[in-house]
Amino acid sequence: MLFQPLADVIRSKFIPHLTGRAPLNDIERNLISLPPRLGGLGIPNPTTTSNTEYTASRSVCKPLYDLILLHDSNYSTEAIQQQVEANKEVHSSKQKHSQDSAPN
């Protein structure tokens, strides 16, 4: 995977330096990746989040992308509203995913 080297460094070097503990096992790594409101540290695993983050970025940026393709410099209220709606959908989806992956 493209992001595996980054995930390995986060797991074996960054988190141990941050926490003062030995490298984490899989369960601990999953807990650390949870948002703070669910008991984690909010340090995502790039190998599991990269596709979702890419899709979210494309969704939020699509109105701007379309304007660029049309050579339109008018950032209309419609384009702004499309971005706001896409951002809300992304945020809602991330919240649902983090709640679904939280331990019971």
C-alpha positions, -999 to 999 in steps of 0.1 A, spaced: 0 0 0 11 35 -7 6 48 29 20 17 47 55 32 53 38 63 69 15 41 90 45 21 102 64 52 113 34 66 131 29 33 149 65 25 157 80 59 163 55 88 166 29 72 190 55 56 213 73 90 216 40 107 222 28 82 248 61 71 263 51 34 257 63 6 235 48 3 200 11 -5 200 -7 -37 192 -36 -37 167 -63 -31 193 -44 -2 209 -37 13 175 -74 11 166 -83 28 199 -58 56 194 -73 63 160 -107 70 175 -117 107 180 -111 121 215 -149 123 221 -149 85 218 -118 79 240 -91 80 213 -64 104 204 -77 111 169 -45 99 152 -59 82 121 -43 52 103 -35 65 68 -38 30 53 -75 28 64 -85 64 59 -68 74 26 -95 63 2 -123 78 23 -103 111 27 -96 112 -10 -133 107 -19 -143 133 6 -118 158 -8 -131 152 -43 -167 157 -32 -160 190 -14 -138 204 -41 -161 193 -71 -179 227 -74 -145 245 -77 -132 219 -101 -162 224 -123 -158 262 -123 -121 258 -133 -130 235 -162 -156 260 -174 -130 289 -170 -156 306 -148 -142 330 -122 -177 336 -107 -177 317 -73 -215 317 -71 -237 312 -41 -248 280 -57 -212 267 -58 -207 277 -22 -239 259 -12 -228 228 -30 -196 228 -11 -213 234 22 -237 205 16 -209 182 5 -189 192 36 -219 184 58 -223 150 42 -186 142 47 -188 153 83 -219 132 90 -204 102 73 -172 105 93 -191 108 126 -212 77 117 -181 57 108 -163 67 140 -193 57 161 -196 24 143 -160 16 148 -160 26 185 -157 -3 210 -189 -13 228 
